[in-house]
Amino acid sequence: MKKYAQIQDVVSRLTDHKTFRTFFTLYLMAESDVERRHINDRFWKDAETLPPAEQQLLRAELTRCFLRLPGMAADLIERTAAPVV
């Protein structure tokens, strides 16, 4: 159960976009690289069927997600480096 809670925490801090929340949750819950590759391929194949404007919005949100990662990584490093009392 701890894995589910941790993934939910990471995903909720990463994005508010419901499509990407679902995608990242499924991706992070995948049991293998093959499963992750399948999820990724399916997501982008489905995205190709969207109108160009919606595809552009998806790409913009993905960029926002990636821009949040350095801050999230720094926060994680800070929390794990803090002395345990």
NORPE-V238471 format. One record per residue. N is the residue number from 1. PHI is phi in degrees with one decimal (none if undefined). Layout:
n->N phi->PHI
n->N phi->PHI
This chain:
n->1 phi->none
n->2 phi->-61.0
n->3 phi->-59.0
n->4 phi->-60.5
n->5 phi->-65.1
n->6 phi->-65.9
n->7 phi->-65.7
n->8 phi->-60.4
n->9 phi->-63.2
n->10 phi->-62.2
n->11 phi->-64.6
n->12 phi->-67.4
n->13 phi->-78.4
n->14 phi->-78.3
n->15 phi->-156.6
n->16 phi->-101.8
n->17 phi->-72.0
n->18 phi->-63.1
n->19 phi->-66.3
n->20 phi->-72.2
n->21 phi->-60.5
n->22 phi->-65.0
n->23 phi->-58.4
n->24 phi->-64.9
n->25 phi->-63.4
n->26 phi->-60.4
n->27 phi->-61.8
n->28 phi->-72.9
n->29 phi->-84.1
n->30 phi->-57.5
n->31 phi->-87.8
n->32 phi->-149.3
n->33 phi->-63.7
n->34 phi->-63.0
n->35 phi->-64.2
n->36 phi->-62.9
n->37 phi->-62.3
n->38 phi->-63.0
n->39 phi->-61.2
n->40 phi->-63.0
n->41 phi->-61.5
n->42 phi->-64.8
n->43 phi->-58.7
n->44 phi->-73.2
n->45 phi->-64.9
n->46 phi->-63.6
n->47 phi->-63.0
n->48 phi->-63.4
n->49 phi->-83.6
n->50 phi->-76.8
n->51 phi->-60.4
n->52 phi->-52.6
n->53 phi->-64.6
n->54 phi->-69.6
n->55 phi->-61.9
n->56 phi->-64.3
n->57 phi->-64.0
n->58 phi->-61.3
n->59 phi->-63.2
n->60 phi->-64.2
n->61 phi->-65.8
n->62 phi->-61.2
n->63 phi->-61.8
n->64 phi->-60.8
n->65 phi->-62.0
n->66 phi->-64.2
n->67 phi->-69.4
n->68 phi->-80.1
n->69 phi->-60.5
n->70 phi->-58.9
n->71 phi->-65.6
n->72 phi->-66.9
n->73 phi->-66.0
n->74 phi->-62.2
n->75 phi->-63.2
n->76 phi->-63.3
n->77 phi->-61.6
n->78 phi->-62.8
n->79 phi->-67.8
n->80 phi->-80.0
n->81 phi->-87.4
n->82 phi->-65.5
n->83 phi->-65.3
n->84 phi->-83.9
n->85 phi->-99.0
